[in-house]
Amino acid sequence: MNAGPDRRALLLGAAALVPLAAVAESSAARFDRTAYDRYIGLMNAGDLRFVDYYADDIRFVMNIRGRAGVLDFYARQRPFVKERLAVTFFCSDRTGAAAEVRSEVRCIRDCADTTIFGRPLKAGEVQTIRGCLLYVLDASGLVAEIKGPPPEILQPWTAAR
């Protein structure tokens, strides 16, 4: 006769673990597709509450650090451009997320400051890029880091048609 656990004991043991997994999953905020769509909606609306998804000490692309750093970055750009993001791919689990995002950046006001966009922009110019972004979540489910390769320029800055 086998001295190991019987089938009933294994099933009861496995069933006992299921509620613990559910509690662990629910203790952290979820960054699932629904949450990501809300986040992108806030970004597209220019609503600064998008940083509510970030940890206070977030590490953002281009060596930007902290929520205040992210807000400063966008504060410099927002008077001159309107950005529209479209999600083409998304997946996530409790530790992070990956997304492919297509972005249309439209200049709405002339910008002579070359430190913002790398060159002066004229109202009406448009650039389209595709980015692959990795989001690393902290234990509470907030975005602790956003990283990825440089975005692919699909259409360089050109006058709108």
PAMI-855110 format. One record per residue (C-alpha): residue number from 1; residue in three letters; x negated, y, z negated. Coordinates in Angstrom, 1 decimal. Each point is the difference from the previous one (the first is absolute). Layout:
    nr   rest       px       py       pz
   NUM    Ala        X        Y        Z
...
//
This chain:
    nr   rest       px       py       pz
     1    Met      0.0      0.0      0.0
     2    Asn     -1.2      3.6      0.8
     3    Ala     -1.1      2.0     -3.1
     4    Gly      0.4      3.3      1.8
     5    Pro      3.1      2.3     -0.2
     6    Asp      3.1     -1.2      1.6
     7    Arg      2.0      1.8      2.7
     8    Arg      2.5      1.5     -2.5
     9    Ala     -2.8      1.4     -2.2
    10    Leu     -1.7      1.6      3.1
    11    Leu      3.3      1.6      1.1
    12    Leu      0.8      1.3     -3.4
    13    Gly     -3.5      1.5     -0.3
    14    Ala      0.3      1.6      3.4
    15    Ala      3.4      1.4     -0.8
    16    Ala     -1.3      1.5     -3.2
    17    Leu     -2.6      2.0      2.0
    18    Val      2.5      1.6      2.4
    19    Pro      1.5      2.5     -2.5
    20    Leu     -3.5      1.1     -1.0
    21    Ala     -0.9      0.7      3.7
    22    Ala      3.2      2.1      0.4
    23    Val     -0.8      2.0     -3.2
    24    Ala     -3.6      0.6      1.2
    25    Glu      1.2      1.1      3.4
    26    Ser      2.7      2.4     -1.4
    27    Ser     -2.3      1.6     -2.5
    28    Ala     -1.8      1.9      2.8
    29    Ala      1.6      2.4      2.4
    30    Arg      0.5     -1.6      3.4
    31    Phe     -1.7      1.4      3.1
    32    Asp      2.1     -2.1      2.4
    33    Arg      1.4      1.1      3.4
    34    Thr      2.9      1.9     -1.5
    35    Ala     -2.3      2.0     -2.3
    36    Tyr     -2.5      0.5      2.9
    37    Asp      2.8      1.3      2.2
    38    Arg      1.0      2.5     -2.8
    39    Tyr     -3.6      1.0     -0.3
    40    Ile     -0.3      0.6      3.8
    41    Gly      3.3      1.9      0.0
    42    Leu     -1.4      2.4     -2.7
    43    Met     -3.2      0.4      2.0
    44    Asn      2.0      0.8      3.2
    45    Ala      2.2      2.5     -1.8
    46    Gly     -3.1      1.8     -1.5
    47    Asp      1.3     -0.9     -3.4
    48    Leu     -2.9      0.0     -2.5
    49    Arg      1.7     -2.6     -2.1
    50    Phe     -1.8     -2.6      2.2
    51    Val     -2.8      0.3     -2.6
    52    Asp      2.3     -1.6     -2.6
    53    Tyr     -1.0     -3.3      1.6
    54    Tyr     -3.7      0.7     -0.8
    55    Ala     -2.0     -0.7     -3.2
    56    Asp     -1.4      3.2     -1.5
    57    Asp     -3.5     -1.0      1.0
    58    Ile      0.8     -1.2      3.5
    59    Arg     -2.9     -0.5      2.4
    60    Phe      1.2      1.3      3.3
    61    Val     -1.5     -0.2      3.5
    62    Met     -2.8      2.5      0.8
    63    Asn     -1.3     -0.1     -3.6
    64    Ile      3.0      1.9     -1.4
    65    Arg      0.5     -0.7     -3.7
    66    Gly      3.0      0.4     -2.2
    67    Arg      3.6      1.1      0.6
    68    Ala     -1.1      3.7     -0.2
    69    Gly     -2.6     -0.7      2.7
    70    Val      2.6     -1.6      2.3
    71    Leu      2.3      2.9     -0.5
    72    Asp     -2.8      2.5      0.7
    73    Phe     -0.8     -1.9      3.2
    74    Tyr      3.6      0.2      1.3
    75    Ala      0.5      3.6     -1.2
    76    Arg     -2.8      1.1      2.4
    77    Gln      1.6     -1.8      2.9
    78    Arg      3.7      0.4     -0.5
    79    Pro      0.3      3.7      1.0
    80    Phe     -1.4     -0.9      3.4
    81    Val      1.3     -3.5      0.9
    82    Lys      3.0     -2.2     -0.2
    83    Glu     -0.8     -3.7     -0.2
    84    Arg      2.4     -2.7      0.9
    85    Leu     -0.9     -3.6     -1.1
    86    Ala      1.5     -3.1      1.5
    87    Val     -0.7     -3.4     -1.6
    88    Thr     -0.8     -2.7      2.6
    89    Phe     -1.1     -2.7     -2.5
    90    Phe      0.3     -0.5     -3.7
    91    Cys     -0.6     -2.8     -2.5
    92    Ser     -0.6      0.0     -3.8
    93    Asp     -0.3     -2.0     -3.1
    94    Arg     -0.4      0.9     -3.7
    95    Thr     -3.7      1.1      0.5
    96    Gly      0.3      2.2      3.1
    97    Ala      1.3      0.6      3.4
    98    Ala     -1.2      0.4      3.6
    99    Ala      1.6      2.1      2.6
   100    Glu     -0.5      1.1      3.6
   101    Val      1.3      3.5      0.5
   102    Arg      0.4      2.2      3.1
   103    Ser     -0.3      3.7     -0.7
   104    Glu      1.0      2.9      2.1
   105    Val     -1.6      3.2     -1.3
   106    Arg      1.5      3.2      1.6
   107    Cys     -1.6      3.4     -0.5
   108    Ile      2.8      2.4     -1.0
   109    Arg     -2.2      3.1     -0.6
   110    Asp     -3.4      1.1      1.4
   111    Cys     -2.9     -1.1     -2.3
   112    Ala     -3.4      1.7      0.5
   113    Asp     -1.5     -1.8     -3.0
   114    Thr     -2.2     -2.7      1.5
   115    Thr     -0.6     -1.7     -3.4
   116    Ile      3.5     -1.3     -0.1
   117    Phe      0.3     -1.9      3.3
   118    Gly     -3.5      0.2      1.4
   119    Arg      0.9      2.6      2.6
   120    Pro      2.4      2.9      0.4
   121    Leu      3.6     -1.0      0.9
   122    Lys      2.7      1.8      1.9
   123    Ala      3.7     -0.3     -0.8
   124    Gly      1.5     -2.7      2.2
   125    Glu     -3.0     -2.3      0.1
   126    Val      0.7     -3.6     -0.8
   127    Gln     -2.2     -2.9     -1.1
   128    Thr      1.1     -3.6     -0.3
   129    Ile     -2.0     -2.5     -2.1
   130    Arg      0.4     -3.6     -1.3
   131    Gly     -1.3     -0.9     -3.4
   132    Cys     -0.4     -3.3     -1.8
   133    Leu      0.3      0.7     -3.7
   134    Leu     -0.7     -2.2     -3.0
   135    Tyr      1.7      1.0     -3.3
   136    Val     -1.5     -1.4     -3.2
   137    Leu      2.5      0.0     -2.9
   138    Asp     -0.9      0.3     -3.7
   139    Ala      1.6     -2.1     -2.8
   140    Ser      3.0      2.3     -0.2
   141    Gly      0.7     -0.3      3.8
   142    Leu     -1.3      3.5      0.9
   143    Val     -2.3      0.6      2.9
   144    Ala     -3.5      0.1     -1.4
   145    Glu     -1.8      0.1      3.4
   146    Ile      0.8      0.6      3.6
   147    Lys     -2.7     -1.1      2.4
   148    Gly     -0.5     -1.0      3.6
   149    Pro     -2.1      0.5      3.1
   150    Pro      0.1      3.4      1.8
   151    Pro      3.2      0.4      1.8
   152    Glu      0.2     -0.8      3.7
   153    Ile      0.7      3.1      2.1
   154    Leu      2.7     -0.9      2.5
   155    Gln      0.5      3.5      1.3
   156    Pro     -2.6      2.7     -0.8
   157    Trp      1.2      3.5     -0.8
   158    Thr      1.8      1.2      3.2
   159    Ala      2.6      2.7      0.8
   160    Ala      3.5     -1.5     -0.4
   161    Arg      1.8     -0.8      3.2
//
